[in-house]
Amino acid sequence: MYDKMSDVLSYHPCSTSCDSSRVHLSVCAITDSLDLRVLLSMEQLQIDDPVTEQGWALLHLLLVASLSQAEEMVCKLREDPENPHISKDGDIMLGGMFSFHSSWKNRDDTYMHKPLSLQCTRLNFRAFQYAQAVLFSIKEINNSTDLLPGIKLGCKIYDTCGSIPRAVRMALAMVNGNEEVFVSSDAPCTRPAEIQTIMGETSSSLCRAIATVLGPFHLPMISHFATCACLSDKVKYPSFLRTIPSDYYQSRALAQLVRYFGWTWVGAVRTNADYGNYGMAIFTEAAEQLGICLEYSVAFFRTDPPEKIRQIINIIKHSTSKVIVTFLSHMDLDILIHEFSQYNLTGYQWVGTEAWIFDSQTAAMDTHHILDGAIGLFIPKAHVSGMKEFMLDVKPLNSSGNELFTEFWEGLFNCKFNQSDLSNENEKVCTGDEDITEIHNSFTDMSLMPIFNNVYKGVYAVAHALHNILGCNETCNSKVQLNPFTILQHIKNIRFKTKEGDEVYFNENGDPAAKYEIINWQPTQNGIVDFVTVGLYDASLPADRQMNIENKTLIWAQNSLQVPLSVCSEKCPPGTRKVLQKGKPVCCYDCIRCAEGEFSNITDSITCERCPSEFWSNEKRDACVKMEAEFLSYEEIMGCLLTAASLFGTCMTCLVAYIFFRYRKTPIVRANNAELSFLLLFSLTLCFLCSLTFIGQPSQWSCMLRHTAFGITFVLCISCVLGKTIVVLMAFRATLPGSNVMKWFGPVQQRLSVVGFTLIQVLICILWLTISPPFPFKNFREFKDKIIIECALGSAIGFWAVLGYIGLLALLCFFLAFLARKLPDNFNEAKFITFSMLIFCAVWITFIPAYVSSPGKFSVAVEIFAILASSFGLLICIFAPKCYIILLKPEKNTKKNMMGKGAPKTS
């Protein structure tokens, strides 16, 4: 039994073709259909040529005639047989498909002869590592007494060269085998599959093609590295499973990683295959949901012409984004990095996937340090004891006919077994005794041990399924007939732990649990890149806890410690909102300052919100502050001045009252109706004091008091003046012969007139306060950033009725005083009343437009000013001349002087 690659490598050149002695299309092997399609395509290509058409018709007749003569049927391949490149005998055979070559050369087909097979190029040492991992797993299982006791596993491993047609061909050859089968003429060419499951492939595109062909036969296929989310579709790929998480999770994890670092403007480069196209499509969808925009998204394949690669380089050169998100295989990335180095493009922040982010060979090839600081996702680190030693314990076979192994060994040591094959001075002749531990290349690099562990898990998953099917205990029931469907169902339901403690199981889509490590490329002083784990991503956790970035120092592009910035537009600070730029993605926008009364307190806000009632935006528009409540207060200068004027007027009135009381028996006081004078001084005191009710924050009571007190006190004041005016008129009328008018307007009538006029105003105020009284009101209309606390009138009719009644009395008083202005007397009080009423009316006439047009507290100040001005006008015009005579001209304060005729008039 073979245990190592060196013991099982074999190669057989293809030489035979497939034919049969009798044609029965309904029973031909699957491979026949491929060759039949080639034959039909050849017919279609030549059908337009009449000569060729006649030749094909003759060929068909000869073929039918010759085949109808056979007595028995032989089922064998029409094409050249495909033999495994690595094989190991066993009781139960497993299949393997790996790209031992990563590329190929196309050969032009003329359709005049049988198409030549692909010429595979570019040896891929990673595939040899995967094959070694399969062999190691089989050896370990075969040596185990607990798993499949008494049953030996074998394998057949094929080289796909990374080509989809070749991969499908190898898969069919692996299942059908190459042996001829002799059956009776009425029996179909069918038999059990040669292998029970297939391990591989690495590429998602190849896995899709193989799984599509083998899916209807329920032959299990377990991939260790194909991550395309499309392969989770169990309708299209019912027999496909894998030991690596789906890109459905990786793409979303990458989007979250990009958003975590604030990169909203990125470029995207992908492999033009299923892995890149499907992975990038999911990333783009997730990125859009997170507010990330792609400036460009380009795709290429390693076999594309150089012109296409240069076009991609030009797109990247002229871009403004500094972050490149990749869904590239390591082989495609190598080509792209080579072009970057040719154009000396550096300073880009690379975000990678599991395909290359932990590949030390990729890091070694990056001699220009273009990828330094790269960050990306990789499956968690793993260790399989004994695997590394097994992989490196490889020795060449003595057989020179083993072309694959010969090519592998020559590529590993850059040598040739035959001296005649040496092509340059750097090559040497191989001896087969070279020490593999002395070289450093991708085969000896064990950085992809997690991927090797995936291969290991896949083989063990099959072994555990077979263990259950065969009912193994101390021995296994080897008589159980194995079929792919049963094996597939058991593999889907297995759940076990490896010797290293890793739990292995598949979900309903045939995928394992999605867990990733976040890897950061950190170059060391000796130029070697250190793959540092800086975080974890676990898709099984709640969304807010899936990504965990550790508190470690990260290295970014060009060895910077500062997180690179990659945005189309700078973040809009609080106090602004985003407005999209016309014709550009949503990540490109302008920052517009919030309007007055609006705010935004977060970065990159798309709207500005209105401030709540009684609040206004601050200068920066990033918060709302309570509006300043504005009213005429005692603390401000204007309030202080008006208060001082009010108190001064009150004091002056009291002083005049004191003077009048002190000289109440003098002729000038008695001659001017002392009782009405004292009542007038009292009402003026109230007028001065009522102005104080207009100062301070309005309340329910102050609003009602200020207008009613003002109305009643002024009516009392004007009533007294009106009474004095009537007295003057009556007094001079009484001096006429036969006049007896004074008995109709004596002291009692004077008091009743004052009370009557005042009661009318009181009645008006009572009606106003009852129906619709004034009330405190917050005015938001006058100023945007202030609240004007004022007294609303309640009923405008009531307010103007009060003012109108005062005005009516003032006009009546002015008219009567005007009539009495030229009556003979040394001291004619009517003249002073006329002048005081003139001032009073002028003040209140100018008050109306000033009051209406003044905003906020200034309207209150205007009203106070009108009250004080009219009060001072009455006080000065009526009482100042009398005080002047009492205090400064006492010689004129005599009855004779008061009644003298022709004496000079006092001004």
Secondary structure, DSSP 8 states (H G I E B T S, - for coil): ---SHHHHB--------B--SS--GGGS-HHHHHHHHHHHHHHHHHTT-HHHHHHHHHHHHHHHHHHTT-SSEEE--BS-----SEEE--SEEEEEEE-SEEEEE-----SSS-----EEEEE-HHHHHHHHHHHHHHHHHHT-SSSSTT--EEEEEEE-TT-HHHHHHHHHHHHH-S--EEE-TTS-S----S-S-EEE-SSHHHHHHHHHHHGGGT--EEESS---GGGG-TTT-TTEEESS--HHHHHHHHHHHHHHTT--EEEEEEESSHHHHHHHHHHHHHHHHTT-EEEEEEEE-TTS-HHHHHHHHHHHHT----EEEEE--HHHHHHHHHHHHHTT----EEEE-TTTTT-HHHHHH-TT-SSTT-EEEE------TTHHHHHH-----S-TT-HHHHHHHHHHHTEESSGGG--STT-EE--S---GGG--STTT--TTHHHHHHHHHHHHHHHHHHHHHTT-SSS--TTS---HHHHHHHHHH-EEE-TT--EEE--TTS----EEEEEEEEE-TTS-EEEEEEEEEETTS-GGGSEEE-S-----GGG-SS-----SS----TTEEEEE-TTS-TT-EEEEE--TTEE--STT-SS-EE--TTEEE-TTSSSEEE-EEE---SSSHHHHHHHHHHHHHHHHHHHHHHHHHHTTTSHHHHHT-HHHHHHHHHHHHHHHHHGGGGSSS--HHHHHHHHHHHHHHHHHHHHHHHHHHHHHHHHHHHTSTT--GGGGSSHHHHHHHHHHHHHHHHHHHHHHHHHS--EEEEE-SS-SSEEEEEEE-S-HHHHHHHHHHHHHHHHHHHHHHHHTTT-S-SS-HHHHHHHHHHHHHHHHHHHHHHHHH--THHHHHHHHHHHHHHHHHHHHHHHHHHHHHHHH-GGG-SHHHHH-SS-----
